[in-house]
Amino acid sequence: MFATGVTIVTARSAQGELIGLTASSFNSVSLTPPLVLWSLARNAASLAVFSAGSHYAINVLGACQKPLAERFATRGIDRWTDVEHTAGVSGAPLLQGAIATFECFNRSRYEEGDHVIFVGEVERCTHNAGASPLLYHGGRFYTEHPL
Ligand SMILES: Cc1cc2nc3c(=O)[nH]c(=O)nc-3n(C[C@H](O)[C@H](O)[C@H](O)COP(=O)(O)O)c2cc1C
């Protein structure tokens, strides 16, 4: 029953491969220093790259990006075909059309149960004021409805 936003967490592996997966576990931790967290299943294919890499980017999705959220949660396809992106300062891909981006130093990791909690130190962030977010609740996608 807990509604969240939707992100795609991205990285570039040491071999130069683009990595990305849909994650709704993103949350804020601290303002000083600026820290955020997200959690990754221990059986995720991307675990080794995120564990070893020094940086990743968290792309907050807008209401128009539901197809991208579904694509980056699908296994056995090339997730990056025709996906427009630019390289962040650390090399992690920043997705065109994301309504906010957080470029993070891979500060610490905590193994808990079947997930690993990643705490990232935000080195750079951007946002698109006024853009409508993609939301996720009870297994379905939504966008905002002001009360
Ligand atoms: C809306 C949504 C939110 C998700 N959130 C997470 C998450 O926070 N952590 C996670 O490990 N998987 C999450 N998933 C599932 C992954 O996106 C999915 O298992 C993906 O295939 C993992 O990629 P990988 O195996 O290439 O690393 C989510 C999927 C959806 C559709």
The ligand as a Tripos MOL2 file, in Angstrom:
@<TRIPOS>MOLECULE
LIG
   31    33     1     0     0
SMALL
NO_CHARGES

@<TRIPOS>ATOM
      1 C1          8.2350   -0.7450  -10.5540 C.3       1 LIG1
      2 C2          9.3660   -1.7030  -10.2950 C.ar      1 LIG1
      3 C3         10.2080   -1.4950   -9.2220 C.ar      1 LIG1
      4 C4         11.2910   -2.3520   -8.9570 C.ar      1 LIG1
      5 N1         12.1190   -2.0970   -7.9110 N.ar      1 LIG1
      6 C5         13.1840   -2.9000   -7.6710 C.ar      1 LIG1
      7 C6         14.0930   -2.6060   -6.6200 C.ar      1 LIG1
      8 O1         13.9580   -1.6020   -5.9110 O.2       1 LIG1
      9 N2         15.1430   -3.4460   -6.4170 N.ar      1 LIG1
     10 C7         15.3430   -4.5590   -7.2040 C.ar      1 LIG1
     11 O2         16.3150   -5.2960   -6.9730 O.2       1 LIG1
     12 N3         14.4870   -4.8670   -8.2270 N.ar      1 LIG1
     13 C8         13.4350   -4.0530   -8.4830 C.ar      1 LIG1
     14 N4         12.5820   -4.3260   -9.5110 N.ar      1 LIG1
     15 C9         12.8330   -5.5120  -10.3530 C.3       1 LIG1
     16 C10        14.0060   -5.3090  -11.3180 C.3       1 LIG1
     17 O3         13.8270   -4.1590  -12.1270 O.3       1 LIG1
     18 C11        14.1500   -6.5420  -12.2340 C.3       1 LIG1
     19 O4         14.2720   -7.7100  -11.4550 O.3       1 LIG1
     20 C12        15.3310   -6.4370  -13.1730 C.3       1 LIG1
     21 O5         15.2280   -7.4490  -14.1650 O.3       1 LIG1
     22 C13        16.6800   -6.5970  -12.4810 C.3       1 LIG1
     23 O6         17.6740   -6.4160  -13.4650 O.3       1 LIG1
     24 P1         19.0470   -7.2210  -13.4760 P.3       1 LIG1
     25 O7         18.7420   -8.6570  -13.1280 O.co2     1 LIG1
     26 O8         19.5600   -7.0400  -14.8770 O.co2     1 LIG1
     27 O9         19.9510   -6.5700  -12.4800 O.co2     1 LIG1
     28 C14        11.5050   -3.4750   -9.7950 C.ar      1 LIG1
     29 C15        10.6460   -3.6910  -10.9000 C.ar      1 LIG1
     30 C16         9.5940   -2.8100  -11.1360 C.ar      1 LIG1
     31 C17         8.6930   -3.0460  -12.3410 C.3       1 LIG1
@<TRIPOS>BOND
     1     1     2 1
     2     2     3 ar
     3     2    30 ar
     4     3     4 ar
     5     4     5 ar
     6     4    28 ar
     7     5     6 ar
     8     6     7 ar
     9     6    13 1
    10     7     8 2
    11     7     9 ar
    12     9    10 ar
    13    10    11 2
    14    10    12 ar
    15    12    13 ar
    16    13    14 ar
    17    14    15 1
    18    14    28 ar
    19    15    16 1
    20    16    17 1
    21    16    18 1
    22    18    19 1
    23    18    20 1
    24    20    21 1
    25    20    22 1
    26    22    23 1
    27    23    24 1
    28    24    25 2
    29    24    26 1
    30    24    27 1
    31    28    29 ar
    32    29    30 ar
    33    30    31 1
@<TRIPOS>SUBSTRUCTURE
     1 LIG1         1 GROUP 0 **** ****
